[in-house]
Amino acid sequence: MLADVNLGDGDGIEVLTAVAASLSDVPIVIMTGQDTLDNRLRAEGLSVSAFLSKPFAMSRLAELTGALLAETGKLSDLLSGERVS
């Protein structure tokens, strides 16, 4: 799951906290233009796989996403055309 801290009308960390129980096996990546200790502490209980500080290269996001999918065993499902849950 990819979430931004600042959603304009909400807070990505709050959204992730609300759905965290159903995301137990899903890697979580938080992207933010405000990579602060406060935001990292707020997300601490979410088992965040990575924080990406904006601006970042899209190639970095692709590399990270591929690595997380491979780590969770979901990359082979994605490449074979199976639904990734």
N, CA, C and O of each residue as an XYZ file, in Angstrom:
340
protein
N       0.849     -1.158      0.000
C       0.000      0.000      0.000
C       0.893      1.219      0.000
O       1.873      1.286      0.742
N       0.554      2.170     -0.825
C       1.282      3.426     -0.931
C       0.366      4.531     -0.432
O      -0.764      4.667     -0.901
N       0.852      5.317      0.515
C       0.037      6.398      1.071
C       0.888      7.638      1.272
O       2.076      7.559      1.583
N       0.260      8.767      1.090
C       0.911     10.047      1.332
C       0.471     10.533      2.709
O      -0.679     10.336      3.101
N       1.378     11.164      3.437
C       1.017     11.704      4.749
C      -0.051     12.781      4.580
O      -1.046     12.790      5.305
N       0.150     13.684      3.632
C      -0.774     14.796      3.441
C      -1.701     14.479      2.272
O      -1.282     14.496      1.115
N      -2.960     14.190      2.581
C      -3.933     13.848      1.548
C      -4.810     15.025      1.144
O      -5.758     14.851      0.377
N      -4.521     16.182      1.629
C      -5.330     17.344      1.305
C      -6.530     17.471      2.231
O      -6.686     18.473      2.928
N      -7.372     16.448      2.230
C      -8.545     16.474      3.101
C      -8.429     15.469      4.232
O      -9.418     15.166      4.900
N      -7.232     14.953      4.452
C      -7.046     13.970      5.511
C      -5.583     13.690      5.754
O      -4.706     14.408      5.274
N      -5.338     12.651      6.494
C      -3.989     12.290      6.904
C      -3.768     10.815      6.587
O      -4.486      9.954      7.096
N      -2.779     10.522      5.749
C      -2.511      9.159      5.332
C      -2.173      8.217      6.472
O      -2.531      7.040      6.427
N      -1.492      8.713      7.488
C      -1.150      7.865      8.632
C      -2.411      7.479      9.390
O      -2.536      6.345      9.853
N      -3.345      8.412      9.520
C      -4.619      8.093     10.176
C      -5.402      7.061      9.375
O      -5.994      6.148      9.952
N      -5.411      7.196      8.054
C      -6.104      6.229      7.200
C      -5.475      4.846      7.360
O      -6.182      3.853      7.530
N      -4.147      4.788      7.305
C      -3.450      3.508      7.454
C      -3.699      2.891      8.826
O      -3.862      1.677      8.941
N      -3.730      3.711      9.854
C      -4.008      3.211     11.204
C      -5.394      2.579     11.259
O      -5.584      1.551     11.909
N      -6.357      3.190     10.583
C      -7.734      2.687     10.596
C      -7.866      1.345      9.879
O      -8.736      0.548     10.229
N      -7.023      1.081      8.889
C      -7.142     -0.165      8.118
C      -5.991     -1.133      8.364
O      -5.868     -2.139      7.665
N      -5.155     -0.841      9.341
C      -3.936     -1.625      9.581
C      -4.203     -3.107      9.830
O      -3.432     -3.945      9.364
N      -5.245     -3.448     10.531
C      -5.519     -4.853     10.849
C      -5.742     -5.679      9.591
O      -5.357     -6.846      9.535
N      -6.362     -5.077      8.586
C      -6.617     -5.816      7.353
C      -5.431     -5.790      6.400
O      -5.483     -6.393      5.328
N      -4.369     -5.098      6.781
C      -3.178     -4.982      5.929
C      -1.970     -5.715      6.504
O      -0.832     -5.387      6.166
N      -2.197     -6.684      7.351
C      -1.092     -7.298      8.081
C      -0.018     -7.912      7.176
O       1.148     -7.961      7.568
N      -0.377     -8.376      5.991
C       0.620     -8.977      5.109
C       0.954     -8.106      3.904
O       1.571     -8.570      2.945
N       0.546     -6.849      3.957
C       0.769     -5.930      2.849
C       1.879     -4.939      3.219
O       1.796     -4.274      4.252
N       2.914     -4.839      2.379
C       3.951     -3.834      2.652
C       3.355     -2.430      2.571
O       2.531     -2.142      1.703
N       3.775     -1.578      3.471
C       3.290     -0.200      3.519
C       4.440      0.746      3.218
O       5.495      0.684      3.849
N       4.221      1.625      2.240
C       5.185      2.659      1.888
C       4.506      4.000      2.089
O       3.434      4.257      1.543
N       5.140      4.846      2.875
C       4.613      6.188      3.105
C       5.503      7.166      2.358
O       6.727      7.151      2.490
N       4.857      8.020      1.566
C       5.606      9.071      0.887
C       5.194     10.400      1.507
O       4.038     10.606      1.878
N       6.164     11.284      1.608
C       5.864     12.550      2.266
C       6.861     13.637      1.888
O       8.036     13.376      1.631
N       6.361     14.831      1.863
C       7.200     16.010      1.733
C       7.594     16.532      3.104
O       8.317     17.520      3.230
N       7.094     15.837      4.141
C       7.339     16.235      5.528
C       7.883     15.040      6.303
O       7.222     14.515      7.199
N       9.095     14.617      5.947
C       9.716     13.458      6.599
C      10.288     13.907      7.942
O      11.472     14.219      8.069
N       9.405     13.928      8.935
C       9.791     14.400     10.261
C       9.785     13.244     11.254
O       9.172     12.204     11.014
N      10.462     13.440     12.348
C      10.462     12.446     13.414
C       9.041     12.222     13.917
O       8.663     11.090     14.217
N       8.256     13.277     14.010
C       6.872     13.158     14.457
C       6.075     12.221     13.550
O       5.359     11.349     14.042
N       6.192     12.390     12.237
C       5.468     11.513     11.309
C       5.958     10.074     11.410
O       5.154      9.144     11.340
N       7.247      9.879     11.572
C       7.786      8.523     11.707
C       7.303      7.867     13.003
O       6.987      6.677     13.015
N       7.245      8.629     14.083
C       6.761      8.090     15.347
C       5.277      7.755     15.276
O       4.843      6.747     15.832
N       4.493      8.592     14.595
C       3.060      8.330     14.445
C       2.809      7.051     13.659
O       1.819      6.358     13.896
N       3.702      6.735     12.725
C       3.527      5.553     11.885
C       4.231      4.321     12.445
O       4.185      3.249     11.842
N       4.872      4.470     13.583
C       5.701      3.402     14.143
C       4.971      2.069     14.294
O       5.554      1.027     13.994
N       3.752      2.063     14.738
C       3.024      0.825     14.970
C       2.460      0.189     13.711
O       1.803     -0.848     13.792
N       2.697      0.781     12.559
C       2.116      0.294     11.312
C       3.026     -0.670     10.552
O       2.640     -1.153      9.488
N       4.205     -0.959     11.060
C       5.165     -1.808     10.347
C       5.416     -1.277      8.938
O       5.311     -2.008      7.953
N       5.742     -0.014      8.866
C       6.010      0.634      7.586
C       7.281      0.048      6.975
O       8.318     -0.039      7.633
N       7.186     -0.350      5.719
C       8.328     -0.925      5.016
C       9.313      0.150      4.586
O      10.521     -0.085      4.566
N       8.798      1.342      4.238
C       9.684      2.410      3.781
C       8.994      3.762      3.868
O       7.774      3.870      3.752
N       9.803      4.777      4.073
C       9.389      6.170      3.954
C      10.106      6.720      2.735
O      11.324      6.586      2.624
N       9.380      7.328      1.832
C       9.987      7.996      0.683
C       9.798      9.490      0.855
O       8.671      9.975      0.954
N      10.893     10.209      0.890
C      10.826     11.662      1.014
C      10.708     12.279     -0.375
O      11.485     11.968     -1.277
N       9.728     13.154     -0.526
C       9.561     13.871     -1.793
C      10.586     14.991     -1.868
O      10.953     15.559     -0.839
N      11.040     15.309     -3.032
C      10.766     14.602     -4.290
C      11.624     13.344     -4.387
O      12.727     13.289     -3.844
N      11.109     12.347     -5.076
C      11.870     11.131     -5.324
C      11.688     10.742     -6.783
O      10.695     11.094     -7.418
N      12.650     10.020     -7.290
C      12.583      9.564     -8.677
C      11.578      8.422     -8.789
O      11.513      7.560     -7.912
N      10.811      8.416     -9.847
C       9.852      7.338    -10.054
C      10.571      5.996    -10.168
O      10.007      4.955     -9.828
N      11.802      6.021    -10.642
C      12.570      4.776    -10.717
C      12.822      4.220     -9.321
O      12.865      3.002     -9.145
N      12.988      5.081     -8.332
C      13.172      4.639     -6.949
C      11.897      3.957     -6.445
O      11.964      2.921     -5.784
N      10.745      4.539     -6.760
C       9.475      3.946     -6.361
C       9.297      2.582     -7.042
O       8.873      1.621     -6.398
N       9.615      2.494     -8.325
C       9.489      1.228     -9.049
C      10.431      0.174     -8.464
O      10.046     -0.982     -8.289
N      11.657      0.577     -8.168
C      12.641     -0.341     -7.580
C      12.163     -0.847     -6.214
O      12.226     -2.043     -5.930
N      11.696      0.057     -5.394
C      11.219     -0.295     -4.063
C       9.991     -1.199     -4.134
O       9.901     -2.190     -3.410
N       9.059     -0.857     -4.999
C       7.846     -1.656     -5.153
C       8.188     -3.069     -5.617
O       7.648     -4.044     -5.094
N       9.080     -3.180     -6.597
C       9.496     -4.494     -7.077
C      10.157     -5.320     -5.986
O       9.899     -6.516     -5.854
N      11.007     -4.675     -5.211
C      11.696     -5.382     -4.125
C      10.712     -5.855     -3.059
O      10.837     -6.972     -2.557
N       9.742     -5.024     -2.711
C       8.755     -5.408     -1.700
C       7.839     -6.520     -2.211
O       7.487     -7.427     -1.457
N       7.458     -6.458     -3.469
C       6.635     -7.527     -4.039
C       7.410     -8.838     -4.070
O       6.858     -9.897     -3.772
N       8.687     -8.767     -4.430
C       9.519     -9.971     -4.453
C       9.692    -10.528     -3.040
O       9.629    -11.741     -2.837
N       9.906     -9.655     -2.080
C      10.108    -10.058     -0.687
C       8.876    -10.765     -0.123
O       9.001    -11.700      0.669
N       7.704    -10.325     -0.524
C       6.469    -10.918     -0.002
C       5.986    -12.092     -0.839
O       4.990    -12.730     -0.499
N       6.683    -12.380     -1.929
C       6.283    -13.484     -2.787
C       5.165    -13.146     -3.744
O       4.629    -14.035     -4.405
N       4.802    -11.880     -3.833
C       3.696    -11.476     -4.687
C       4.152    -11.091     -6.095
O       3.324    -10.947     -6.995
N       5.461    -10.924     -6.291
C       5.954    -10.536     -7.607
C       5.684    -11.628     -8.638
O       5.278    -11.327     -9.761
N       5.900    -12.880     -8.277
C       5.661    -13.962     -9.233
C       4.182    -14.048     -9.606
O       3.849    -14.345    -10.754
N       3.289    -13.789     -8.635
C       1.852    -13.766     -8.925
C       1.530    -12.663     -9.925
O       0.772    -12.874    -10.872
N       2.108    -11.486     -9.708
C       1.862    -10.345    -10.571
C       2.368    -10.620    -11.975
O       1.674    -10.327    -12.948
N       3.568    -11.178    -12.096
C       4.151    -11.450    -13.400
C       3.405    -12.563    -14.146
O       3.392    -12.581    -15.377
N       2.795    -13.476    -13.418
C       2.056    -14.564    -14.062
C       0.633    -14.145    -14.423
O      -0.101    -14.904    -15.056
N       0.251    -12.950    -14.026
C      -1.098    -12.458    -14.336
C      -2.125    -12.811    -13.287
O      -3.305    -12.500    -13.448
N      -1.698    -13.459    -12.207
C      -2.635    -13.782    -11.136
C      -2.962    -12.534    -10.336
O      -2.183    -11.582    -10.296
N      -4.113    -12.552     -9.707
C      -4.530    -11.418     -8.869
C      -3.666    -11.381     -7.623
O      -3.495    -12.391     -6.941
N      -3.124    -10.209     -7.333
C      -2.307    -10.020     -6.133
C      -3.203     -9.469     -5.046
O      -3.823     -8.420     -5.215
N      -3.271    -10.179     -3.924
C      -4.135     -9.711     -2.836
C      -3.300     -9.182     -1.705
O      -3.842     -8.740     -0.692
